[in-house]
Amino acid sequence: MTTLRFVFGDQLSSTLSSLEDLDKNDIVFMTEVNEEATHVKHHKKKLVFIFSAMRHFAHALSRRHDRVIYSYLTDSENQGSFTKECQRIIQKYNISKIIITEPSEYRVLEAVKSWESLFKIPVEIRQDERFLCSKSRFFSWAKDKKQLRMEFFYREMRKEWDILMDGSNPVGNQWNYDDENRKSPDKNMIIPDVFKVKEDDITQTVKAMVSEQFSDHFGDIEPFHYAVTRDDALLCLADFINQRLVSYGTYQDAMVMDEPFLYHALISLYLNCGLLDPLECILEVQKAYHNKKAPLNSVEGFIRQILGWREYIRGIYWLKMPGYDHENGLNAHRSLPNFFWTGQTSMACLKQAITQTKENAYAHHIQRLMVIGNFALLAGLNPVEVNEWF
């Protein structure tokens, strides 16, 4: 009898809770499934990133564990969904128990909750410890509050994790330096080249597969320069701290024509799939401040995005699901204009933000919120369609 450790594509962390007590006889299983790539039509470059990162992670894991099984999207046996793939492996290897780390999506978690009765074997769902605020901790914070203010949540997280604290007070005697994060671009500013990783054979193979299997999806594949391994993701973090962090805070809210990245870190994709850990990023940036390599407004602004907004939005998601993704308080029902898929509009800011999203599978927070998000609000676009586009 064998235990199956099922690892999802956004759980590419060697410290994953489902792998903590991995036995030599256990099977670690990862699978690429069509259902996840198409339940919304994900950006082609995002699919390349996820599938390539998954393959690299499985390869690295197989060097320290003999029983790693990986199912490719185009394998003849691949059943196309997590549930059907899990069932196939259970039957093939006489699995007696499943251990997973909790999925990051409500839809997937609900499917996993049905596995125990469906497969007639125990399914242990472990907490995702890669976040700094557990779901239960967030629910406790939110309980009985009339307003769920991110700022107040953020301050509690700073205290709990002792981040940028001087005893019981914030470093600099100020919690938030947002008013110092809004400087207009300087025409003489020097923007460092974006950190780029050279493709290897695995990534090139994935690119060809995505081009063939998902040709009708939004977005460009070329050029592809994102990291797909933990080592390269760490290099990207170091490059940000050494090259961009010093100016990140000052120009955090800036937009410049034909400059999609400016001083942003470009690490959210690595955090979201598990190649980077949020606490390690926070501590490295805090260290840069203490070593006088970056000003407080930059360091606090960066930490607020991860320890504040990222944890807060995750908490809100789980607090309000199910149903949150279909709320429509303003009764907005207008369909997305066609230029959301082409970028062809005379509105310059929207054209830049959408075109750069098409090209890079990336948009920084001002493009997402202040440009695309505000247009969607003012135009009365259906929030379900807007959510699916994002």
N, C-alpha and C positions, 0 to 999 in steps of 0.2 A: 504494500500500500504506500502511496506516494502523495506528498503535499505539493500542490501547485501554487506558485507565487506569480500572480498575474500582475504585470506592470503596464500601465497605460503610457501613451506617448508623451504626456506632459509630466511624467514622473521619472525623469532621467537623472536621478540622484543616487549615488552609491550609499548614502546614509538614509535611504527611504525606509520608513517604519516597517513595511512589509518584507524587507530584506535583512532586518536586524539580526535575526537568529537563524539565518539560512543554514540548513543542514546539507551535507554533501549529497544526500539522496533526493533532495527536493528538486523540482523542475521550475525554472524561471521561464515564463512564457511572455513573449511580446508579439503583437500582431498589427499589421497595417490593414485597416478595413475600409472598404468603400463607403460604408454607411456614415462613418465619421468625416470623411472627406467631402461628402455631398449633402448631408442634412441641411447645411447651407453651403453654397458653392464657395469654398475657401479660395483665397488668392493663390494663384499658382506658385508664386515664390514662397508663400507660407507653407504650402504642401511640400515643396522641395526641402525647405528648412527642417520641418518636423520629421519627414521620412528619413532624411539623411542623418539627422541627429539621433534618431532612434536606432538606425543601423550601426552608427559609430558606438553608441552606448552599449548595445548588445554585444558588439565585437569586444569592447573593453571588458565587459562583465564576464564574457566567456573565457578570458585569460585567467580568471581567479575562481571560476565555478564551471565544472564540467558539463552540467546539465542545463544549458540555455537553449531554448527552442525559439526560433524566430520565423514568423510566417510573413512572406512577402505578398504584397497586394496582388501580384499576377500569378502566384502559385495556383496550380490547378485545384488543390485541396482547400484553398482559402474560401471560407463561407460568407465573408462580406460583412459580418457584424461581430461585436464582442461576445454576445451571448452564444451565437452559433459556433464561433471559433473556440470558445471555452468548452462547449459541449463536445466538440470534435476531439480536443485534447484529453478531456476526462475519459472518454470512451477508449481512446487509443492507448493511454498509459495507466489505466486503472487508478485514477486519482481518488484519494479518500478524503481530502480536505483542500479548501481554497483559502489562501491568505492574500488580501489586497490592502493597499492604502486607499483611503476614501477618495473616490473620483472628485474632480473639481467642478463637474456640472451636475445639476439636479437631475436632468434627464438620464444621464448615465448611472447615477447613484440609484435611481428608482429601478432601473433594469437590474443592477447588481443585487438589490434587495430581494429580487424574485428568484435568484439563482439557487438558494438553499432548497426551496420547495420544488423548483424545477429539476434540479440535478440530484436531489435526495442525498446530499452530503453537506457537512458543515461549511459555512462561509464566514470567515473572520474578517471584519472590516475594521482596519486600524486607523487611528487619527493621523491626518497629514500634519506632521510636526515641522514642516518647512515654513509654516507661517508663525508669526510672533504673537498672534492673538487667536486662541482657539475659538471655535464657534460658540461654545458654552460661555466662554469669557465675554465675548461680544454680546451675546444675548443678555447676560447679566448686566452689562453696562447699559444696554439700551432699555432695559425694563423700566417702565413707569416714567420715562423721559418724554416730555412734551415735544422737544425738538432734539433730533439726533445730529448734533453739531460736530462735524469732523474735528474742529479745532480742539474741543474739549476732550474728545477721544485721543487725539494725538498727544496732548499733554500727559494724559495718564500713561500712554505707552512710553513716552520719554522717561517718566519717573520709574516705571516698572523695570525697564531695561537699562536704566542709568545711562542714557544717551544724551550727550551734550548737557550734562548736569554738573552744577557746582554745589554739592551738597543737596539741599532741597530746592535750589533755585536753578533756573536755566542759565547756561553759560551766556554771559553778556547781559544778564538780567532782562532778557526779552525772549518770549517763546517763538515768535514768528517774525521773519524778516521779509515777508512778501512785498512790503512797500519798497524794498531795495532790489527787487527782482524784475523791475519793469522799465529799465533804461532803454531808450530808443537806440537802434543800431547806429554805430559810428562808421562813416564811409571809409575810414582808415583801418577798421578792425581787420585783423588777420585770423582767418578761420582755418584751423588745422585740417589736413586731409583726414577723411574718415578712415577708421581702422578697417583693413581689408584682409581677408584670409583667402589664400589660393585654393582653388577647388582640387580635391583629390578624385580618384577613380570612383569612389562610392558616390560622391555628390554628382559627378557627371552622369553616372548610371541612373540616379534618381531623377535628374533633370530630363533625361530622355523618356523615362517612364511617365512622369507627370505631363510632359508635352503631348504624349500619345493618349494617355487615359483621361486627361482633364482639359482638353483643348478648348472647351467652351467656357471655362472658368475665367473670371476677371483677373487682370493683372499680367505684368511682364515677368518672365523668368530671368532674362538677361538685363544687366549684369548681376551675377550672384557673388556676394563677397562676405556673407555672414559666417560666423563661427558655427561649427556643428559638433565640437568637442568641448569638454570642460576645460582642457588646457588652453584652448584658443579663446574661450569665453573669459577666462581669467586674464589673458593678455589684453583683451578688449577693455576689461575693467581697469587694468593698470594704465592703458593708453589714455582712457578718459581722465583718470586722476592726474596723470602727468601732463596731459596736453590741453584739456578742456575745462576741468573743474574750476580753475582759477577764475574763469569768465562765465561759467555756467549760470551762477546766480544772477549776475548783473543783467544778462541778456536772455534769461530764462523764458520771458514772454515775448521775445522779439520774433518778427518774421522778416526775411530778406528774400527778394526775388531770386529764384533759381538757386537757393541755398536750403535744401531740405533738412539738413542735419544741424547746422550751426555748432553750438557747444554742447549739444545733448549727448547723453551717455550711450544710447543705443544698446541698452542691456535688458530692456523689459522682456524681450523675447527669450533671453537666457534665464531670467528669473522665472518666467511663466512655464518653461518646460523643465526646469530643475537643474540646468547646467550651472547656475549660480544660486547661492543661498542668500536670502535677504540680509541676514545678520552679518555675514562676512562682508557684504558690500557696504553696509552701514558702518561697520567698525573700521574698514579701510579708509573710508572718506573721513570719518571722525579723526583717525590717526593723521591724515593729511592736514587737518586743522591744527591739531596739537603740535605738529612738526612745522607749522607756519608755512605750509605749501599752498594753502587755499584760504580765502577769507570766510568769515562766519556766514555771511549772507548766501554764499554758494553752498557751503556745507549743510547749513540748516535747510536750505531750499531743496537740496537733493534728498536729505534724510526725510523731510516731510512727505515727499512723493512716495517713499517706500514704507516707512513706519507709520505714516499718517494715511494718505489716500489709498494706497494699495490694500492695506489691512482693513481699512474702513469700508471700502467698496465691496470687498469680499464678504465682510460681515453683513452689510446691508443686503447683498444678494441672497445669502442663506436665511436671513431673518424674514425676507419678504417672499421667497419662493414657497410654493408654486404660484403662478399668476402674475408675478412681478414683470415678466417679460411681455405681458399683454395688457398692462395698464395703459389707459388712454384718458387721463383726467381732463384734457382740453378738447376731447372729441375730435381729434385731427384724423382725417381720412384721405388726404390727397396722396396719390402715388408718387414715388420718386421720379423726378425728371430724368430723361434719358442721359443727360450730361453727367449723372453720377457714375455712369459706366464708361464714358468717353472723355470727360474733362472738357468737352467742347462747349464753352459758355463765354459770354462777353464779360462776365463778372470776374475780375482778375484774381481776387483772393480765392474764390472758389475754384477757379481753373487751376491755380497753383496747387492748392491743397489736394484736390482730387487727382490731378495728373501725377503729382509726386507720390500719392498713395498707390496709384496704378503702377508706377515705375519701381517703387521701393518696398511695397507691402508695409509701409511705415508712415506715420504722421505724428508730429509731436503734439503736445496737449493743447496748444493754442490753435493749431489747425483743426484738431478734432472738435474742441469745445466751442471756441469763439467764432470759428468760421463755419465749418460744416454743421455743427450742432445748432448754432444760432440761426443759420439759414433754415434748417429743418423745422425749428420752432416757429419762426416768423412765417414760413410758408405753409404751416399746418400739415406737414408731411406725416403720414401714418407712422407712429413710433415702432410698430412691429417691423415694417419694411426698413426703417432707419436702423434699428437694432440688427437686423439680418445683414444689412450692408456693412455695418461696422464689423 
